[in-house]
Amino acid sequence: MTLSPTCTPRPRSGASSVASRSTPWRGCLDLEATDEDVRDEFVKAGIEEDVEDEIENWRNQGRLPAIHDSIKRTKALDWLVENATVTEVDEDRRGRRRPDETDSATEE
């Protein structure tokens, strides 16, 4: 999976579904949800018998795209965790002043 160098993550304007609005990385990463990924999701959810029938039921009800989007989001987050550069900021020191700094309002 690679990140497109020209990608600017942002939600699509006029996105009509929650899944479309919640995937600003769409098009940035080469992500896909394979049939095996979908089957694995159903097994993880506790559906061990008739997995293919249940997948077909979801497909017929128009709910399968939500599973695909969930798998892609998970893959994107996994990629981010593996590839992100983390910079720590000391929040306690961020708002503090050095001892030699004074507030001009308090000096008057």
N, C-alpha and C positions, 0 to 999 in steps of 0.2 A: 504494500500500500504506500503510495507516495502522495505528497502534498503538491498541488499545482503551484508553480512559482508566481502565477499571475492571479491567484485566487484572492478575492476580498470577501470573506464570509459575511453574509447578511441575509435576512429573510427575504423571500420573494415578495415584491409588492403585490397586494391583492390576493395573497395566499388565502385559499378558501378553507383549508382544514388545519386543525391544530398541528398535525404531523408536518404539514408543509411549512407552517410558521415556526416550528420548533427545530428546524434543521438548517440553520444558517450555513453550515459547512457543506451543504449539498453542492456537488460540483467541485469542491476543493480537494477531496480525497477520492481516490478510485475505490469506492465501496460497493459491495454487492452482498446480497443475502441469498445464499445458495439454497437449493431444496434440502440439502443435508442440514444446513443451519436452521431452517424452519422446523424440520423434524426434531432436531435436538431441543429447540425451544419448547415444543409440545411435550416432549419426554420430561424436560426439566420441570414443567408445570404439573407433572403427575399423570399425564395421559400416556399410558403404556400399551393399552390395547386399542386397536383400530385407529392408530395415529393417522393413517392415510385418509380414513373416512372423516375424521375430525377436521383435518386440513381442508378437505373438499367442502365440508360444511361451512367453514370459515370463508373459503373462496366464494361459495355461492351466496353468502350473506354480505359479501363485500368487505369483510373485516381483515382479510389477509394482508393488505398493504400496511396495516398498523404493526403487524408482526415484523414485516420487512423493515419498516422504519426503526423499530426498536432494536433489531439486530444491527442495523447500520449505525445507530447512535452508540451502541455498545462497542462496536469496532472502532468508531471514531474516538471514543473516550480511551479505549485501550491504546490506540495509536498515540494519543496526546500524552498519556501517562508515560509511555515508553520514550517519547521524543521531546518532551517539554524541558526547557531549561528553567529551573526554579531559582529565583532570587529572593532571599529572605530580607525582610525589612523589620528592623527593631521598632515595633509600634510604640513601645514605652518611651524610647528616646526621640521618636519622630516629633512629638508635640512639645518636648522640653526645650527650654532655652539654656544656653550656656550661662554659667554664673556671671560672666562679665557683661551679658546683655541686660539692658534695663528697658523698662517700658516708659516712654516719655510722658505718658499720661500720669503715671504714679509719681514722677519727680516734681511735678508742679505744685 
